[in-house]
């Protein structure tokens, strides 16, 4: 019974936990891309990074 409870919490709920963290990980990656672009001082690279960041960030805001 304890093993089943542990299994249910760890394995079955893992997909829920993963779903909670995926948007955060995508946003962190977008922020890393933005930081690299700013450090490069390349306006085209910054523009692309801003567009990428907006594409990643906007779906998160719509769900809040």
DSSP file (Angstrom, degrees, kcal/mol; ACC not computed):
  #  RESIDUE AA STRUCTURE BP1 BP2  ACC     N-H-->O    O-->H-N    N-H-->O    O-->H-N    TCO  KAPPA ALPHA  PHI   PSI    X-CA   Y-CA   Z-CA
    1    1 A X     >        0   0    0      0, 0.0     4,-2.2     0, 0.0     5,-0.2   0.000 360.0 360.0 360.0 -42.5    0.0    0.0    0.0
    2    2 A X  H  >  +     0   0    0      2,-0.2     4,-2.7     1,-0.2     5,-0.2   0.909 360.0  51.2 -65.6 -40.8    2.8    2.4    0.8
    3    3 A X  H  > S+     0   0    0      2,-0.2     4,-3.0     1,-0.2    -1,-0.2   0.906 109.3  50.5 -62.3 -41.7    4.6    1.5   -2.4
    4    4 A X  H  > S+     0   0    0      2,-0.2     4,-2.9     1,-0.2    -1,-0.2   0.916 111.3  48.2 -63.3 -42.8    1.4    2.2   -4.4
    5    5 A X  H  X S+     0   0    0     -4,-2.2     4,-2.3     2,-0.2    -2,-0.2   0.934 113.2  47.5 -61.9 -46.5    1.0    5.6   -2.8
    6    6 A X  H  X S+     0   0    0     -4,-2.7     4,-2.9     2,-0.2     5,-0.3   0.922 113.2  49.2 -59.4 -45.4    4.7    6.4   -3.4
    7    7 A X  H  X>S+     0   0    0     -4,-3.0     4,-2.8     1,-0.2     5,-1.2   0.931 110.4  50.4 -59.9 -47.3    4.3    5.2   -7.1
    8    8 A X  I  <>S+     0   0    0     -4,-2.9     5,-1.0     1,-0.2    -1,-0.2   0.901 115.3  42.7 -59.7 -42.0    1.1    7.3   -7.5
    9    9 A X  I  <5S+     0   0    0     -4,-2.3     4,-0.3    -5,-0.2    -2,-0.2   0.943 123.5  34.6 -70.7 -47.4    2.8   10.4   -6.2
   10   10 A X  I  <5S+     0   0    0     -4,-2.9    -2,-0.2    -5,-0.2     4,-0.2   0.906 129.3  26.6 -79.0 -43.2    6.1   10.1   -8.0
   11   11 A X  I  X5S+     0   0    0     -4,-2.8     4,-0.5    -5,-0.3     3,-0.5   0.933 124.5  40.4 -91.4 -51.7    5.2    8.5  -11.3
   12   12 A X  I >4<S+     0   0    0     -5,-1.2     3,-0.5     1,-0.2     4,-0.4   0.874 119.7  45.1 -68.9 -35.7    1.7    9.5  -12.1
   13   13 A X  T 3><S+     0   0    0     -5,-1.0     4,-2.3    -4,-0.3     3,-0.3   0.559  90.1  87.1 -85.2  -7.6    2.0   13.0  -10.8
   14   14 A X  H 3> S+     0   0    0     -3,-0.5     4,-2.8     1,-0.2    -1,-0.2   0.870  85.2  55.1 -59.7 -36.7    5.3   13.5  -12.6
   15   15 A X  H <X S+     0   0    0     -4,-0.5     4,-2.1    -3,-0.5    -1,-0.2   0.868 107.5  49.7 -66.5 -34.4    3.5   14.6  -15.8
   16   16 A X  H  > S+     0   0    0     -4,-0.4     4,-1.4    -3,-0.3    -2,-0.2   0.935 112.7  46.6 -67.1 -45.5    1.7   17.3  -13.8
   17   17 A X  H  X S+     0   0    0     -4,-2.3     4,-1.6     1,-0.2     3,-0.3   0.908 111.4  51.7 -63.1 -41.6    4.9   18.6  -12.3
   18   18 A X  H  X S+     0   0    0     -4,-2.8     4,-2.2     1,-0.2    -1,-0.2   0.907 106.9  54.1 -61.3 -41.4    6.6   18.5  -15.7
   19   19 A X  H  X S+     0   0    0     -4,-2.1     4,-0.6     1,-0.2    -1,-0.2   0.802 107.6  51.2 -63.0 -28.9    3.8   20.5  -17.1
   20   20 A X  H  < S+     0   0    0     -4,-1.4     4,-0.4    -3,-0.3    -1,-0.2   0.846 115.5  39.9 -76.1 -33.6    4.3   23.1  -14.4
   21   21 A X  H  X S+     0   0    0     -4,-1.6     4,-2.5     1,-0.2     5,-0.2   0.718  95.7  77.5 -91.8 -22.5    8.0   23.5  -15.0
   22   22 A X  H  X S+     0   0    0     -4,-2.2     4,-2.4     1,-0.2     5,-0.2   0.915  95.1  48.8 -57.1 -46.2    8.2   23.4  -18.9
   23   23 A X  H  X S+     0   0    0     -4,-0.6     4,-2.2     1,-0.2    -1,-0.2   0.892 111.8  50.5 -61.8 -36.1    6.9   27.0  -19.3
   24   24 A X  H  > S+     0   0    0     -4,-0.4     4,-2.4     2,-0.2    -1,-0.2   0.919 110.4  48.8 -66.4 -43.0    9.5   28.2  -16.8
   25   25 A X  H  X S+     0   0    0     -4,-2.5     4,-2.0     2,-0.2    -2,-0.2   0.885 110.7  50.9 -64.7 -38.3   12.3   26.4  -18.5
   26   26 A X  H  X S+     0   0    0     -4,-2.4     4,-2.2    -5,-0.2    -1,-0.2   0.912 111.1  48.6 -64.4 -40.9   11.3   27.8  -21.9
   27   27 A X  H  X S+     0   0    0     -4,-2.2     4,-2.3     2,-0.2    -2,-0.2   0.888 109.0  52.7 -68.0 -38.2   11.2   31.3  -20.5
   28   28 A X  H  X S+     0   0    0     -4,-2.4     4,-2.1     2,-0.2    -1,-0.2   0.907 109.7  49.4 -61.6 -40.8   14.7   30.8  -18.9
   29   29 A X  H  X S+     0   0    0     -4,-2.0     4,-2.4     2,-0.2    -2,-0.2   0.910 109.8  51.1 -64.3 -41.5   16.0   29.7  -22.2
   30   30 A X  H  X S+     0   0    0     -4,-2.2     4,-2.2     1,-0.2    -2,-0.2   0.892 109.9  50.3 -63.0 -38.5   14.5   32.8  -23.9
   31   31 A X  H  X S+     0   0    0     -4,-2.3     4,-2.6     2,-0.2    -1,-0.2   0.879 109.1  51.4 -66.5 -37.3   16.1   35.0  -21.3
   32   32 A X  H  X S+     0   0    0     -4,-2.1     4,-2.5     2,-0.2    -2,-0.2   0.917 110.1  49.0 -64.2 -43.0   19.5   33.3  -21.9
   33   33 A X  H  X S+     0   0    0     -4,-2.4     4,-2.1     1,-0.2    -2,-0.2   0.906 111.7  49.9 -61.8 -41.9   19.1   34.0  -25.6
   34   34 A X  H  X S+     0   0    0     -4,-2.2     4,-2.5     2,-0.2    -2,-0.2   0.919 110.4  49.3 -64.0 -44.3   18.2   37.6  -24.9
   35   35 A X  H  X S+     0   0    0     -4,-2.6     4,-2.5     1,-0.2    -2,-0.2   0.921 110.9  49.7 -62.0 -44.5   21.2   38.1  -22.6
   36   36 A X  H  X S+     0   0    0     -4,-2.5     4,-1.5     1,-0.2    -1,-0.2   0.894 111.3  50.2 -60.8 -39.8   23.6   36.6  -25.2
   37   37 A X  H  X>S+     0   0    0     -4,-2.1     4,-0.9     2,-0.2     5,-0.8   0.917 110.3  48.7 -66.0 -43.2   22.1   38.9  -27.8
   38   38 A X  H ><5S+     0   0    0     -4,-2.5     3,-0.9     1,-0.2    -2,-0.2   0.916 109.8  52.3 -63.4 -42.3   22.5   42.0  -25.7
   39   39 A X  H 3<5S+     0   0    0     -4,-2.5    -1,-0.2     1,-0.2    -2,-0.2   0.828 105.4  56.0 -61.9 -31.4   26.1   41.0  -24.9
   40   40 A X  H 3<5S-     0   0    0     -4,-1.5    -1,-0.2    -5,-0.2    -2,-0.2   0.731  94.4-145.9 -73.8 -21.0   26.8   40.7  -28.6
   41   41 A X  T <<5 +     0   0    0     -4,-0.9     2,-0.7    -3,-0.9    -3,-0.1   0.722  50.2 141.7  59.8  23.3   25.6   44.3  -29.2
   42   42 A X     >< -     0   0    0     -5,-0.8     4,-2.5     1,-0.2    -1,-0.2  -0.859  44.3-155.2 -97.3 111.7   24.3   43.1  -32.6
   43   43 A X  H  > S+     0   0    0     -2,-0.7     4,-2.4     1,-0.2    -1,-0.2   0.858  93.5  50.3 -57.5 -37.8   21.0   44.9  -33.3
   44   44 A X  H  > S+     0   0    0      2,-0.2     4,-2.3     1,-0.2    -1,-0.2   0.913 111.5  47.7 -66.9 -41.1   19.7   42.1  -35.6
   45   45 A X  H  > S+     0   0    0      2,-0.2     4,-2.4     1,-0.2    -2,-0.2   0.893 112.4  49.9 -65.9 -39.4   20.5   39.4  -33.0
   46   46 A X  H  X S+     0   0    0     -4,-2.5     4,-2.5    -9,-0.3    -2,-0.2   0.914 109.6  51.4 -64.6 -43.0   18.8   41.4  -30.3
   47   47 A X  H  X S+     0   0    0     -4,-2.4     4,-2.1    -5,-0.2    -2,-0.2   0.924 111.6  46.6 -60.3 -45.6   15.7   41.9  -32.5
   48   48 A X  H  X S+     0   0    0     -4,-2.3     4,-2.5     1,-0.2    -1,-0.2   0.899 112.1  51.0 -63.4 -40.4   15.5   38.1  -33.2
   49   49 A X  H  X S+     0   0    0     -4,-2.4     4,-2.6     2,-0.2    -2,-0.2   0.885 108.8  51.4 -65.0 -38.3   16.0   37.4  -29.5
   50   50 A X  H  X S+     0   0    0     -4,-2.5     4,-2.4     2,-0.2    -1,-0.2   0.905 110.8  47.9 -64.8 -41.4   13.2   39.8  -28.6
   51   51 A X  H  X S+     0   0    0     -4,-2.1     4,-2.2     2,-0.2    -2,-0.2   0.916 112.6  48.7 -65.1 -42.5   10.9   38.1  -31.0
   52   52 A X  H  X S+     0   0    0     -4,-2.5     4,-1.9     2,-0.2    -2,-0.2   0.920 111.4  50.2 -61.6 -44.0   11.8   34.7  -29.7
   53   53 A X  H  X S+     0   0    0     -4,-2.6     4,-3.0     1,-0.2     5,-0.2   0.909 110.0  50.1 -61.9 -42.8   11.2   35.9  -26.1
   54   54 A X  H  X S+     0   0    0     -4,-2.4     4,-2.3     1,-0.2    -1,-0.2   0.891 109.0  51.9 -64.3 -39.2    7.8   37.3  -27.0
   55   55 A X  H  X S+     0   0    0     -4,-2.2     4,-0.6     1,-0.2    -1,-0.2   0.867 116.2  40.6 -64.9 -35.7    6.8   34.1  -28.6
   56   56 A X  H  X S+     0   0    0     -4,-1.9     4,-0.6    -5,-0.2    -2,-0.2   0.888 118.7  45.0 -78.8 -40.4    7.8   32.1  -25.5
   57   57 A X  H >X S+     0   0    0     -4,-3.0     4,-1.8    -5,-0.2     3,-0.6   0.876 101.2  64.3 -76.0 -39.2    6.4   34.6  -23.0
   58   58 A X  H 3X S+     0   0    0     -4,-2.3     4,-2.0     1,-0.3    -1,-0.2   0.875  97.7  53.4 -60.4 -41.9    3.0   35.4  -24.5
   59   59 A X  H 3X S+     0   0    0     -4,-0.6     4,-0.9     1,-0.2    -1,-0.3   0.863 108.5  52.2 -61.2 -31.3    1.5   31.9  -24.1
   60   60 A X  H XX S+     0   0    0     -3,-0.6     3,-0.6    -4,-0.6     4,-0.5   0.927 108.6  50.0 -68.5 -43.4    2.4   31.9  -20.4
   61   61 A X  H >< S+     0   0    0     -4,-1.8     3,-0.9     1,-0.2    -2,-0.2   0.853 105.3  56.8 -64.3 -35.4    0.7   35.3  -19.9
   62   62 A X  H 3< S+     0   0    0     -4,-2.0    -1,-0.2     1,-0.2    -2,-0.2   0.796 106.5  50.2 -66.3 -27.9   -2.5   34.1  -21.6
   63   63 A X  H <<        0   0    0     -4,-0.9    -1,-0.2    -3,-0.6    -2,-0.2   0.532 360.0 360.0 -89.0  -6.5   -2.9   31.2  -19.2
   64   64 A X    <<        0   0    0     -3,-0.9    -1,-0.2    -4,-0.5    -2,-0.1   0.496 360.0 360.0 -78.5 360.0   -2.5   33.2  -16.0
